[in-house]
Amino acid sequence: MSDPETSGYLGAAQIREIAASLGVRPTKQWGQNFVVDANTVKRIVRLAGVDPQDCVVEVGPGLGSLTLALLPEAGHVTAVEVDPTLAAALPDTVARLAPGLADRLTLVAADAMQVRELPDPQPTALVANLPYNVSVPVVLSFLEAFPTLRRVLVMVQLEVAERLAATPGSKAYGVPSVKAAWYASVRLAGTVPRSVFWPVPNVDSGLVALDRRPEPQVPGATRRETFACIDAAFAQRRKTLRAALAGWAGSAPRAEECLRAAGIDPRTRGEQLGVEQFAAIAAARAALPPTDPA
């Protein structure tokens, strides 16, 4: 068996050995698909660009192949694992295969969807092979909860990766695209064949890179109201914004008033707007006087 402390990478046989020793098989309950290809893990670490100044948070470390690859590169790794068997085993796996790096690991046994605080050091990068069923909510909730996060490199279902990285006017553009753009610039960093996973999923995967940028500076626009506006616009994405935002604004005429105040043609559809324009609509609604009660 190669030494992860120096090589940092496990092969497929080693990963299956670890799983067998734990009596573990991937479960659909937690969307588990373990990466068994060392070159893919190496590629993720390289694209993540972590260095000894980084504290990486990894969601869903599983059997530890990515964790073991990150530990030699990062100053610290905080691994968040919901599966109690895997959570209990990961520190032992690291202590056995990379004892000199064990003090760089913190294990948080928790559902990432519920995590709003992490022990110090606070994360500067999120690097993970995310379960398909929670990938977008995890990325958005971590960007919201941890302003120290400067960048994200995650592997997700290819269709989800394309949605996150989509730009206004494109077919894949939607709620994930706009909300991710609130926090970061987003790009598709590569594709990953399904054959690198155990078990092999029915879809290919994509790597998404997000680099934190300042949130839209639109006076009067809060994240909460901007996101509510985005949700309303895409709930009826084939309708004009005048119609789609009627419920959110209070009425179609009031929606039109918000849109015109934001400098947007009421006949526009949501898929044509960027996040700054949605923020401008939210700010315009906040500035309107309240309607008289009926």
Disulfide bonds with the S-S distance in Angstrom:
none
